[in-house]
């Protein structure tokens, strides 16, 4: 492993943590700070660690980056300036760890700072919010006061900000001399940070009241001494008012202006807030769009100390991994999949240089490629106006598809599907695994990035008699090539315009070209998008329309799936629901209701039925919260639920969603319960078993199965004891065991026989399947359970075996 210099740009604890980590890799480290370096004691310790001579640590204060140049060997020449003197440093890695600045939200709320209006960053509150014991600080300023904290009313609160608010509330409420009241007004409380959920519970128990808002924000009136806050309580729907002695406005973190300059110098993309690396799922956590340029700490809007430590560890891991690969990789072996630049037709428009998301292209008299920096996304080739950048045909791989053998060419539209290998390709694999329906006559081509699917590739598909072309790519903001979905959207829009201009009505305004975004876990959406696109092609004329007519004339029509009754359809997302007309007491009185729901969506991600007919456990809980019980009771949602209770297991607030569903089922009229559940239950209540089997028939079946067991070697003396008094074990029977699965009885009975167990089966009310559990019928469930208890007492059995 070669020893190379790493440049860290920053002055705070995060930069020091990274320097500490990189020293363990025996790297030479330069720390360049725009101002003074913080954490002097930690820096002194790092300098002591360099005395062995294995690495060097260079500290540069009051130093700015003024320029950076990429080299073909994937190193960087960085120009630094200190006191007007410029120096150049060749480095292999650049780590941006610039600290963010805090901005109070006074103006955003229409407030003016005063003794009654504080910022969370004020000295007194900063001390309390550190989570230390309240006795260490003078709380007299807050004693007996009504204090309102604003947390994330304007934007999502960062874990650091929320933790400080919660610590402040806990310190105040836990102080015996406080004698006041604290409120937290929030929009969408996020407690996913380490320890925040536990801290939130403690704060609630200490006495802080949380008031949540969705759409209508509170009205604030400020005078010299007090603040009046008017609002509609979204739980009770009552108009309410709080006269606060003190209001504490939260803060947001903004990028340091220097960070914008650094991003431009190093060619690193920023998110909508100006921070680096918008948590792209395809990138390593501290990776940017440029190889060997890393982002850490506040530059990623990770402001808590734990995140700083984790980022430092991940940067060390990433650098070490890249060094191992670089030392062992023969770039010449990879050249076949790299873009080839044919400079004879190049007009030096530098489109490739401007659009390359990874800054892998250099302009040094001619266009040159940095091989190690290239991610082979194909954007440069797709956007080159002269088509002088080419990939080999093997760069785009055709994926075999069930049914895509050409035999159906005269029956359905032929569709060419370009799939991003990081998202749509994986979603397609999930769709095939789960057997979701996929159009038969399609050809799927894997592309490194949807943004690399060029005009030429789309038109070539039409030259091969494709009826339609669709490109499936990543969601915007989660593309490995950053701008891939955006560039693809522009490109397909342009192609639609061209087709509409030159083709007339036969191309139907370019609707034969489409694009859509997917993530890798959206197999169902992959199926839905392709089937909808196929149906559209059948309806817009041309070859597809002719095939549709031919199908209508020659192919027998398949029966359509039964439509969901109107009364069982859920309201669509844009349906207007008048919350004021809903009954908020009907379901919210249940003890396991939604009051603590954080809308974290863990229930939805754990649910095996999530997505079927739009079913979403989180939305169900919310509908209960606002009183939409009529829609839930009459819908299919409660019956789609499998009652597996995985949602209960993962819910951080311990909401019993499965019990919620069961109560909704129980609220439905019994004659409207779907399927055979209620019919079977009614039969069991009437006859003692779900089959309605007479007693003499049941006893005959038991004895007949026992005779079959006795015919097997080793069980010659076997017999079944029905209604035996005083047996050690009483066994209930699942209705299927007395009907279609009688062989399963033999396994149980052979175990009893081998164990010399004293057992019996009741002759009446033997049913062990209690469908009252699944239909939500508590009274019937009690009757069925009571009959088992009666059998235990009647036959004086000591133990119960209930296989169901």
N, C-alpha and C positions, 0 to 999 in steps of 0.2 A: 504494500500500500504506500503510495507516494505521499510525502508531506507537503501540504499546500496551505496557503494562508486564507483565513476566513475573516471577513469584514462584518462587524456588528455595528449597526447604526442605532443608537439609543443611549439613554442616560440613566434609566431607572432600574428597579429590581429585576425586571424581566431580562434586560440586557446582561446583567451580572450573572443571572442563572444560566443563560446560554453560554457565556464565556466559561463558566465553571464546567459545564458539560463538555464543551469542545476541548478543553484541556485534557479531559480523560481520553480523547482520541489522539493526543499528542500533536495537536494542530497549533500552528502559529496563529495568534488571534490579534486583530486590531479592533479596538472599540473606539468609534468616532462619535462624540457627543456634540450636539449643537451648542449646548451650554455647559454647565458644571455637572460632573458625575455625582450621582447619589450613592448611598450605601457604601460609604468610605471604608468601613470596617471589613465588609465583604471583599472589596477590591484589594485591600491590603493582604487579605488571606490568599487571594488568587495570585498576587505577585510573589508571595512566598512560595507558592506551588511551582513557580517557574524557575526557581533557583537551581533545580536539578539540571537544567540545560536541555531537557527533552523538548521543550516548546518555549515560545516567547509570548509575552503579553504586552501590547503597545496601547497606551491610553492617550487618546487625543481629545482634549477638551476644547470648547469654542471652535469647533471644526465643522465645516459644511462640505457636502458633496456638490460638486459643480458639473461633473461630466462623467460619462461611463461609455466605454467602447468594448464591444464583443469581439472575441478572437475565435479563429477557426478551431482551436483546440479546446473550445468551450470554457475558456477563462475570461476574466474581465479585467480591463485596465481602468481603474477608478481614479479620478482626479479629485483630490481633497484640497481645501483652502483653509488656512489658519493665519490670522493676522496679515492677510494680503499675500501670503506665501503659498504657492501651489505645489503640490507633490503628487506623483503618480504611484499607484500601488497595484501590482498584479495579484489578483485574488481568484480563488476557485469557487467560493461561495459568498453570497451576500445575504445577511440576515437583517431584516427591517424590524426593529423593536422600539419604534418611537412611541412615547407616551401620548395618551389622549388628553383632552382638556374637558373639564366639567362646565356645563352651561345650565344655570338655574332656569326654571320654567315660569318665572314671574310674568313676563310679558305675554306668554302664551295663554295664561289664565286671566289676563287682564288685571293683574295685581301689581302693587307697588311695594317694594321692601319697606318694612317698618318693624317696630317692636312686636307687633302682632302677626306679621307675615315674615317667616324665616325661610331660608333655603336649607335643604338637607345638608348642604356642604358647609353650613355655619359651624364655627368652632365648637360650640356647646353640644350641638347634635352630633357632630363627627365623633366627639369623645364618647358620648353615650352609645352611638351606633357601632362602636367597635366590639360590642358584646361583652365588655368587661363588667365587673360588679358595679351596680349603681352607686354603692357607697363611696366609690372613689371620686365621684363628681358632685359638684354642688347643684342639686336639683331644686333649690328654692325658687328659681325662676319659673319652674313649671308646676309648683305645688298648688293643688286645688283648681287647676285650669282644665278647661275643655279644649282638647288639642285634636285637630283634624290633620291627618297626613294624606296627601295626594300621591297615589302610586300607579303610574301607568295609565292615566286617563287620556293622555294624548298619544302615547306610543308604548309599545311593550316595554315593561321594566326589565332592566338587566338584573341578573342574579345579585350582583354587587349592590345595586341600589335597593332592591327589595330586602336583601339581608340587613342592610343598615336601618331601614324603616322598621322591620320586625324587631331587631335588637333594641331600637329606641323604645318601641312600645312595650316590650317585655321588661326593660329596665325601669320604665316609669311605673307600669302597673304592678311590678313586684316590690316597689319601694313602699314601706308602710306609711311614710309621711306624705306620699303623693296626693291622695284623697281627691283625685281628679278623674277624668274620663278620656280615653283615647279612641279615636275612630280612624279607620283606614278606608278611603274611598278609592276604588280601583275599577278598571274596566275588564281586564282579563288577567286574573292573578296567575302567575306562572311560578310554580314551586319545584321545578325540575332540578334546580341546582342542588349541590350536595348539602344535605342537612336542612334544606329550606322547608320541606314538608313537615318534618319533625318540629322545626322552629315555629312554623305557622300554627300547628296544633297547640303548642305551649302558649303562644300569644292569645289564641282564642280562649283557652282555659284561664288565662290570667285576667281576662275581662275586656280585651279590645273587641270592638264591634266592626265587622267588615261590611261595607255597603258597596254593592257592585252595580255597574252601569253597562248597558249594551249600546243603545243608540242615543237617548236623550241625556245630555250632560247636565250637571248641576248648574244652577244660576248662583253667582257669587256677588255679594254686596259688601264693600269694604269701607269702614270708617276709621277714625284714628285709634279706637280702642278695641273694637270687636269686628268679627266677620260673620255675616249672615249667609248661610248656604241653604238654598231652596232646591228641592229635588223630588222626583217621584221614586218611591221605594219600589224597585222592580220585583220584589218578592211579594209585598203586601199590596202593591199598586196604590198606596196611599200617598197623597201629597204631604211632604214632610219638610221640616226646617230644623236646622241646627245653628244655634248661636254660639260660635266658637270664640274662645279667648285667644287662640293662637292657631294659625294655619301654617303647615310646613309643606312647601312646594318641593316636589322631587326634582331631580336633575337628569340631564342626558349627557352622554359622552360624545364629543365631536372630535373629528380628526384634527391633529395639529396642522396648521397651514404648511409646515415644512414637509408633512407627509405627502401632500399633493405634488410638491416639487420633486420629491424622491420618486414617486410613482411615474412621473413623466420622464425623469432621467433614466430609470431602469426599465421602462417599458412594461410596467406592471399594471394590470387592469384593476380598477376600483369598483366597488359596489355603489348602489344608489345613494348611500350615506357618505361616501367618500373614503370608507375603510377598504382595506385590501381583502381579497379572497372572500367572496360571499358564501362561504360554506358549501362549495360545489361538491356534490356527493361523489363525483368521479375523481376528485383530487385527494391526495394525502392531506391530512388535516392542516399542515403548515405550508403546503405547496402553493405556488402561484402559477400563473400562466407561463412563466419562464423557468426553465430548468436552472437549478442552482441559485435561484433567488427565492428566499423564504420569508414568510410573514409570521410574526409571533406577538402574543400579548395584546396590547391595546390597538395595534395596527389592524387586528382582526376583530376588534370590539370584544375582546376577552379581557375583562378588567379585574378579575379576582386573582388573588395570589395563587390559588391552586391551578388555575388555567395557565398562569405564567410558568409554573414548574412543569406542567404537562407539555406545554409547547416547547420548552427547552429540551426535554427528553426526546420529543418527536423530531426536533431538528437534528439532534445528534444521531438519532436512528436513521433519518433520511439521508444525511450526509454520508454516514458510514456505508449504507446500502449502495448509494451511487458510486462511492469510491471503489467498492468491491467489484461492481459491474464494469466500471470504466477500466479497471486494471486488467480484467479478463476478456473484454469484448473486442472482437475483431470487426471493426466497422465495415470492412470490405465484404464481409459475409452478409451484411444487411442491405447492401446497396441496391439489390434487386427490388426491394419494396420502397425505396426512397424515390421521391420525384426526380425526374430527369429534366434538366433545363437545356432546351435547344435555343441557344442565344442568337442563332442566325436570324430568327424572325422576331426577336425581342425589340420593342421600341422604347424600352427604358421608361415605361409608364409608372413603374414601381408600385403597381397595384398589389403584387404579391408581398412586397415589403410592408405596405401599409396594413394589409389584412391578416398577415400571419399572426395567429394568436399567441404563438410561442416564441416569436422573435428569432426564428431560425434562419432568416435570410439576411445576407449582407449585401450591400452595394459597394463594391470596390472596383470601380471601372466597369465591372459587369456583375451580373447577378450571381451570387455564390450561396451555397447551402452550408449551414453548420449541421453536420449529420447527427451529432449526439443530441442536439436541441430539437430536431424534427420529430413530431408525433405522428407523421404520415396521415394527417386528417384529410388531405386532399383539397382544402379550401383554396390554396394557391392555384392549383390546376383548374378548379371549377370556375374561378373568377378571372383567370387570365384572358384578356380580350382577344389575344392572337393565338391562343391555344398552343403556346410554345412550351408549356410545362405538362409533362405526361407521366402517368403511372403505368406500370405493366398491367396487362389484363388480369393477371393472377392476384392483383391487389384487391379486386372485388370478387368475392367468392359466391358462387351460386349454391344455395342451400336446398337439399332435397326436401320436397313437400309431399305428404300423403295425398294422392289423387292428382298431382301435377304431372301427369304422364302424357298429356296431349290428347287422350281419348275423349275428353269432354269438350274439345275445342268447338264443336258445333252445337253444344248444348248451353253453354254459359259463357259470359264474357271472359276473355283472356286478360289477366291483370299482371303487370310487373310491379313487384313490391321491393323497394330499396329499404333495407333495415339497418339502422345504426347498430353496430356490434355491441355497444355498451348498454343499450336499452331495449330497443324493439326486438333485436335478435333473441335476447334472453326472455322477453315477454312472449315471443312466439314459442320458445321451448316450453314455457309454462303452459301455454294454451294447448299444445300438443299433449303434454303429460296429463293435463286435467280433462282432455278430450272435449274441449270447447269446439264448436263447429267452425271450420275454416273453409272458405270457398275452394272448390276443387281445382279449377283451372287457373292456377297462379304460379308465378315463378318468383322466388324470393332470392334477392341478391344482397349479401352482407356488405355494408359500406363502413369504413372506419369512422365516418362521421356523416350525418345527414347533410351538413354544410358542404361536403365534398362531392355531392351528387350534382353533376354539371348539366347544363342545357343539352350538351351532346349526348349524354347518357340517357336523358329523358326522351329526346327525339329518336334515338336509336331504338328504343323500345317500341315506338309507334311504327318505325320502319320494319319491325318484325311482327306487324299486325296485332299489336297489343290494343285492346279496347280502352284501357286506362292505365295510368301510372300513378302510384301513390308512394310517397316517401315518408317513412316513420322515423322520427328522430327524438332526441331527448327534450325535456322541458326546458324552456328558456331559464337561464340562471343555473342550470345543472348539466351543462354540456362540457365535456372535457376540453373542447376547443372554444369555449366561451361563447362565441358569436355564431356557432353553427346553425341553431334554429332560426335566428334572425336573418342570416344570409339566405337560408333555404326558403324562408317565407317570401323574401323579396324576389328570389329567383322564380319560384313557382307562380307568383303573381304576374311577373313579366311574361312567362311562357303562356299563361292563360290569355293575356292580352294579344300575344302574337297569334295564337290559334284562333281566337275570335275574329281577328282582323283578316286572316288569310283563308280561313276555312269555311266561313259562313255558318248556317244553322246546323250543319252536320256535326260540328264539334260542340254545339250547344254551349257557347260562351266559355269554352275552355274547361268545362266541368270534368273532363276526362283526366285532368291533372289535379292531384290533391296532395296535401301534406297534413300530418298530425303528429302530436307529441305523446310520448309514452315514457313511463319509467320501467325498470326491469321486472317489477312485480305485478304488472298490469296485463296478465294473460287474458283475462276476461275482456278488457278493453281492446286488446289486439283483435280478438275474435269479433267483437261488436263493430269496430271501425271497418274491418275488411268486408264484413257482410253488408253493412250499410252502403259501402262504396260499390259493391257488386250490384246491389239492388238499384242504386242510382244509375249505374251504367245500363241496366236492363230497361230503364224507363226513358232514357234520353235519345233513343233512336240510333241510326247507323247500324253497324254490324250487331251491336248488342241488342238493339230493338228488334231486328229481324230474328235473332235467336230466341228472344222472348216470345214473339208471335209463334214461332215454330214449336216452342215448348207448349204453348197454350193449345195448339192444334193436335199435336202428336203424343204428348206425354200425359199420362193420367195425373190428375191433380192430387196432391197429397192433402190430407185433412189438416187444416190449420189447428194449432194448439188452442185450447179453450181460452177465451178471453177472460181476464180477471173481471169479476162483476164490478160495476161502477162503485157500489158502496164499499168495496174492499180496496179501492185504489187510494193511495196516500195522496195528500195535497201536493201539487207541484211546487217547486221552489219559489216561483214568482206569484203564487196565490196569496191574496191579501187575507190575513187573519186578524180579525178584530179582537185583540186580547182582552179588551174591557168587557166583552160579552161572554167570556169563558168563566166556568166555575172553578175557582182556584182552590176550593176546599175538597173537591171530590176525591182526588188521588193523593194530593200533597200531604194529607193527614197520616199517610202510612209511615210507620216508624223507619222503614228502610228507603225513604224517598230521596229526592235529589238535592237536598239543601246544600250538601257539601261538594257537589260536582265541580271539578276543576276544568271540565271540557278538555282533558288532556288527550283523549282518543285512544287510550290504552285498551279500553273495552272493545272498540271497533277493530283495532289491529289484532286482538286475540280471538275475535269471534269467527268461527268457521262459516257462519252464514252471512257475514257482512257483505253487502253489495247485491244480494239476491232481492230482486224487486225493490232495490233502493234501501233495503234494511240497514239500519245503522243504530247500534245500541245507544250511542251518545245522543242522537237525535230523539230517540224514544224517551230517554231521561229528560231531555229538554222539553218535550211535548207534555210530559207529566208535570213538569215544573210550571208551565204556563196554563195548564188546565185543558189541554186538547184531548180529554178523555174520550169524547164521542168518536173522534177520528180513529184513535188507537183501538178502541173496543171493536169497531166494525171493520178494521183493516186485517190484512193477512199477516202483518208483521209479527204479532205475538205467536202465531202458529208456525212461522218460519223458524223462529228460535228453537234450538235443539235442547234447551234446558241443561246444557253441559256445565254451566256455571263458570266457564273460563273467565268471563267478564268479572265475576265476583272475585276471582282469585287475583286478578291483576289490578283491580281498582284501588288506587292509593288512598281513597277516602272511605273504603269499605262499604260502598253502596251495594246492596244486594239486588242487582239488576234482574237476576233470574227470578227472585221472589216478586219483583215488580211485574215482570212479564206474567207470572202465574196469577197474580191478582187481577191483571187485565183480562186474562183468559176467563177467570171466574166471573167477571162482570158481564160477559156476553150472554145473551139469551141462549138457553140450552138447546133450543131447536135450530140454532144457527151455528153450532160448533161444527167445524169442517171435519170431513173424513168419517171414520167409523168409531172414533174414540167415545163419543157420547152414547152411541148405540150399544157398544160393548159394555159400557158402564151401566146403562139402564138394564141390560140383560143380567148383569152380575148382581145388581141390587134385587132384581125380581126372582132369580133362580139360584143364586149362590155362586155362579161362575159366568164368565163372559161368553161362553159358547151356548149357554142354555141347555147343558147336557143333563139329562135326568140322572138321579142317583144310581139306579140299577145299571145304566149304561156305563157310568164312570167306574163302578166297582168291577164290572165285566172287563173293561179295558185294563185296569190295574192288574187283575188276576191273569189276563191273557198275556200281558208283558212279562209277568213273573214266571209264567210257564216257559216262555222263550228263554229267560235267563237260566232256568233250571235245566234246560237242554244242553247247556254249555258245560264242558268238563270242569270239575271243581265246584260247581254250584248246584249239584243234584238235589240237595236238600233245601234249596232256596224257596221261600214263599213270602208274599207280601202280607203284612198285617194291617188291615183296614179297621179303623176305629178301635184300636187296642187301648185299653185303660191302663194307666200307670207306666207307660213307656218313657224312656229317658229322653227321646228326641221325637218331636212332632215336625213333619215336613209338609210345607205347603207346596202346591203344584201350579206351575205356570200353565196357562190354558193351552199353549202349543205342545207341552209335554203330554197332554192327554188327547192330542189331535194329530198333528203332522210330524211331531218330533219325539215320538215315543221311544226311539232308540236312545235318546239322550237320558231317559230315565234309568236305563240299564247301568250307565256309568256311575251314577250316584249309588244305586242299590248294590252294585258289586263292591263299592268301597265300604258300605255299611256291613255287608256280609263278611268281608275280609277282616274288618275291625271288630266283628262280633258285637255290633251296636244294637241296642234295644230301641227300636224305632217304630213309628206308625204313620199312617196317612189318614186324615179325616175323611169320612164318607160324605159329609155335607159341608157346604161353604169352604171348599178346599182351594178356591182360587187365590193365587198369590200375586196376581197382577192387579194393582190398584190404579185404574185409569183415572180415578179422581185426582191423583197427583198431577197428571198432565193436562186435564181439562180445567183445573182450578176449582173443582167442586169439593169444597171442604167437608160439607155435610155427608156426601156420599163416601168420601175418603174415610171419615170417622166410622161410618157404618161398616165398610169393608174391613178396616183395622179391628173394630170391635168384634167382628165375627171370628177373627183369628184368636183374639183373647178368649172369647167364649169357648172355642174348641180346646184351647190350652187348659182351661178350667174344667170343662166337661170331661176330658180324657185324662186329667190329672198328669199332664206331661210336664217334665221338668225343664226341658230346653226346646228352643224353637229354631228350625232351619228354614230360612226364607230366601230361596235362591234368587227370586226376582229382586 
